[in-house]
Amino acid sequence: MTELLLQPFHYNYMVKAIWVSAIVGAVCAFLSSYLMLKGWSLMGDALSHSVVPGVAGAYALGLPYAGGAFFTGMLAALSMTLVRHITRLREDAVIGFIFSTFFAAGLLIVSLNPTSVNVQTIIFGNILGIADEDVLQVEIIIAISFIVLMFIWKDLLVVFFDETHARSIGLSPLRMKIIFFTLLSACTVAALQTVGAILVIAMVVTPGATAYLLTDRFKHLLIIAVAIGSLTSAFGAYLSFFLNGATGGVIVTLQTIIFLLAFFFAPKHGLFASRMRAKKESSTLAQETQP
C-alpha cells in the first residue's frame, strides 16, 4: 500500500508537477485574498483570458509564450486600471470591455495561424510536460512575487480597503494597483502552465473566497487562503496520477469541494450557521414582542 501511495514520487515529471502546482497555488491564493477584499473576482477572469493573444502571438512568431502572455496580461491590467481612472465607466464595464477585446484578438490570431498555435496547451495547460527551464522560470516568478508581497501586503490592504485613507498617509493607489496587477499578470502566466487559461480564474478566486467565509481577520484570511491554494494544488497534481485525469481539472475540483464545505459548514459565515443565527434572532424578537 505504501509503495502504491509513493509511486508518483518515483517519476521526475510528477515531482515537478506537484512542486510547481504547490507554489503556483500558494501565490495565486495570496493574490486572491485581495481580489476578494476589493470584489474584483472578474478581474482574475479577465486577466486569465487576456493572456491568450500573447500566447498565440508568441507561438506564431516562434517566441517563448511566457513572455507574450506576460506582455498582454500586463497590457490588459494597465488598460483596465488607466481607463477606470480617466473615465466615468464602472469597473465591471471596463473589465468586460478589455476582457472581450483581448480574448477576441487571441481567437483571431489562432484562426490566422492554426498550425503554429498549440490551442490545447493554452486552454488546459501542460504541467505534466513542463520543462526544467520552465520550472526555473516559474520558481523565479513565484519567488519575486512573494518577496514583493511580503514588503507591501499591508500597503495593499490599506489601498484596497480605503483609497482615501491611503492617499492621506502618502500612498499612491494607482502605483500600488499597477504593482499588484503586475504580480497578478506574472502569476497568471505561471498558472497558465498548471491549469490553462480557462481554469486560472479558479486559482485566483476560489482560495480567497473560501478563506473569506472562514475568518474576519485579513491576516488570517491570507494564511488560510495560501494553505488552501498550495495544499489543494499539490494534492490535486498527486491525485491526478491515480485518476489519470487532467491535472488542472482535479486541482480546481478539490478547491471547489473545499469551498462548498466552507459555504455550508463555516462556523460563522456558513449557510447553516447563518440560518441558525437568523432563526435564533427571530425567536428572540418574537419573545421580546410578546405582551
QUIJO-V498113 format. One line per field, one symbol per residue. ss: DSSP state (~ for helix, > for strand, _ for the rest). psi: psi as a letter, one per 30 degrees, with the letter a starting at -180 (. if undefined). A space follows every 10 residues. Layout:
ss->???
psi->???
//
This chain:
ss->_~~~~_~~~~ _~~~~~~~~~ ~~~~~~~~~~ ~~~~~~~~__ ~~~~~~~~~~ _~~~~~~~~~ ~___~~~~~~ ~~~~~~~~~~ ~~~~~~____ ~~~~~~~~~~ ~~~~~~~~~~ ~~______~~ ~~~~__~~~_ _~~~~~~~~~ ~~~~~~~~~~ ~~~~~~~~~~ ~_~~~~~~__ __~~~~~~~~ ~~~~~~~~~~ ~~~~~~~~~~ ~~~__~~~~~ ~~~~___~~~ ~~~~~~~~~~ ~~~~~~~~~~ ~~~___~~~~ ~~~~~~~~~~ ~~~~~_____ ~~~~~~~~~~ ~~~~~~~~~_ _
psi->eeeeefeeff keeeeeeeee eeeeeeeeee efeeeeefhh efeeeeeeff feeeeeeeee fglkfeeeee eeeeeeeeee eeeefglgkl eeeeeeeeee eeeeeeeeee efifffkiee eeeflhefgk leeeeeeeee eeeeeeeeee fgeeeeeeef ejeeeeefgg kjeeeeeeee feeeeefeee fefefleefe eefgeeeeee effflfkeee eeeeeeeeee eeeeeeeeef eefhlkeeee eeeeeeeeee eeeegkfegl eeeeeeeeee eeeeeeeffk .
//
